[in-house]
Amino acid sequence: MHVLRHTFATRCIEAGMKPKTWQQILGHSNIGITMNLYVHITEDEKLREINLVADALKVI
């Protein structure tokens, strides 16, 4: 069951859900617990973010 909570938090952030929303869904009183202990960044997520930065830095 505990692994499901980690997966849920990670998928919520990947889907763009507001952290305060799923903080309350998970029942955490502190957003730090939710963000630091439950959210894990996947390789796909890192690559997507890196591409966003790369696109923003492109000079035409």
N, C-alpha and C positions, 0 to 999 in steps of 0.2 A: 504494500500500500504506500509506503514511504517513497519508493521510486516513482510511483505514479504522480505524486505531488511535484517532484523535480521535473518530470517530463511535462506535466501540465504547465508549470511556470515557464519553462523554456519555450514551449509552443505558443503560449500567450504572448510573450515578447516578440517572437518571430512573426506573429500575426498582426502585431501593431497595437495590441490592447494596452490601455493605459495602466501603468504599474499599480496605481492606487486601487484600481478596480480589482485586480486579481490578488492584491494584498488582502483586501477584505474578504474575497472568496476563500482564500487559504486560511483566514483567521489570524493573521499576524498583526500585532499591535505596532510593529516597527517596520517601515519599508526596507530598512537595512537588512533585516533577517530575510525578507523575500528576495531582495536583489543579490545579496552576497552568498546566501546559502542554497537557494533553490534554483536560481537562474544559471544555466550553463550555456555558453556560446558554442554553437556548432561550427564546424569548418565551413559549411555552406554560408552561414551567417557572417562569418569573418570575411569570406571572399566577397560577398555582396556589399558589405560596408567598405571594403578596400576599393572595390570598383566604383562606388559612389564618390569616394574621395578622388580617385584617379580621373573620373569624368569631370569633376568640379575643377580640377587643376589643369585640364587641357586648355591650351591657348590656341585660338584659331588664327 
